[in-house]
Amino acid sequence: MLTSTELRQKYLDFFKSKNHAIIGSASVIPENDPTVLFTTAGMHPLVPYLLGQKHPSGNRLADVQKCIRTGDIDEVGDMSHFTFFEMLGNWSLGDYFKEDSIKWSFEFLTDKKWLGLDIAKLAVTVFEGDENAPRDEFSAGVWKKAGMPKNRIAYLPKKNNWWGPAGQTGPCGPDTEIFYWRGKTEFPPEDSNPKTDEDNWLEIWNNVFMEYNKTDKGTFEPLVQKNVDTGMGMERTIAVINGLTDTYQIDTMWPLIQKIEEISGREYIENAEITKAMRVIADHLRTATMIMGDDRGIAPSNVDQGYIVRRLIRRAVRYGKIIGLKENFCSIISQKVIEILGEVYPELIRNKEFILTEMAREESKFRNTIEQGIKEFEKLVDGFRQAFEKTGKLVNQISGKQAFKLYDTYGFPLEMTLEMAIEKGLTVDVNDFDIAFKKHQELSRVGAEQKFKGGLADNSEISTKYHTATHLLHTSLRKVLGDHVAQRGSNINAERMRFDFSHPEKMTDEQKKEVEDLVNGAIAKNYPVSFEEMTVEEAKKKGAIGLFEDKYGALVKVYTVGDDKDFFSKEICGGPHVENTGTLGKFKIVKEEAVSSGVRRIKAILE
Ligand code: SER
């Protein structure tokens, strides 16, 4: 049995032996990127470096990245869909390309010293070529030379063998994908490959050869540097290598299922409905825990990432009803997630109290209203039936107003109303709901959905200014309120900046004025902004603030505003920043409000 701990370790050790620097997982909340809610792939936090910026740890990197994809949330409950997953990756930033990448993948997978997988159970696909890029004979040739049998190499179109960009524009290119046999027979038939026999092969690793930049005109231009971006999905790889068809049986998930069995007294294999409910609960609470446990700690709320956390927890509670869970249980499962993944992601341990408190608070809040909400929903359905019996007229749509009442008064996320409606053969007037919702909320769910589809933030001039202003604000808040102030989140768009930070109470008008004056004072001084690369330990010693998320001793960038010794602000950060603070304009706080207990939010503008 290959364990998750072994796979992570072997992977990182292997690439270390090939001179890669091991970097820590970036946050699941993208830094200063307003167009996406979550980090969806290992390449996402590395985009600036794929585009040519120098990475402080060098041009060969390897990591295990926390990823979240909620686009498939409705599919969760089958054997393989997860909303959170870990992705192993190795990176060449303009260094090695196809040849080494393929050779090393083959060595890692098949050499007895590493995974020692049977070549007979492996197959690969390569890009078949089109008008944007040629047929990838080169990669196929390297595979053959490495030892991959010819009949296990298939050519596929862009739909399959092309990756990226992560948003609308950005780095992308052809890829070669590696598959493991999961058919019923021990070994694949002679002529089987992922093209002829799609269902029996599972993709475990994707090596992307990023050589193009997709522009906003939809054209593909050669990138300044050729990169390699590979991604190996941890969970599915562990499952398939261990011969498990049900991914929930892997070592990072199964203890969650066991805990759910224990507290509900039901059995996972009892029937399909119970199995599905347990999977949804395990998946959703794991993801909610990972989002809340990130150092940019997010609490359940009605906007952005907080809304997703809320939706995940509420959905888990609803599925809990199916297996008879009437008391609060979410923090019990969350605790188990922290036990399983805390060693790999120590931020979970640091933020344990926050996670468990917020989880329990959200669950209690929801439980208080859910019973009434379900009654209200049933009353609605009953009303439709009675109307039909009386008038013979069939109404099978819940109006936007009705759905909004369920949301507003009873805390039903729209998706839950939709799901319950489907169970009763009804529809919901979603457009009408959106109108009611938009009137009521700062950000509609539709807006949030669009963010998933959106591209990465551009580093336009104004974003860069706001980015530097964020550092000035962070330091000023600590000067005025105290050293307990730490960044909990940040979001920038062309109109404003938003900064979340830990602080127990509302700021007074005087405090806000003092902070504004400090920031504007720093702007007036026209301080130079510079950066240096160093280890996290050195950064701490020099008095830098910021997220100390890198635990492997890799180098980080530290931005200083002012003189190196006599600085206004020093913070770990990837950049970019302006060169002098004098260009920022006038800083103004437009709002200060609570986000969750102990976390405040400031919205500010540069005029
Ligand atoms: N970016 C590619 C993926 O997510 C490889 O890492 O599959």
Boltz pocket constraint, residues with backbone or C-beta under 6 A from the ligand:
constraints:
  - pocket:
      binder: B
      contacts: [[A, 40], [A, 41], [A, 42], [A, 43], [A, 88], [A, 89], [A, 163], [A, 206], [A, 207], [A, 208], [A, 229], [A, 230], [A, 231], [A, 232]]
      max_distance: 6.0
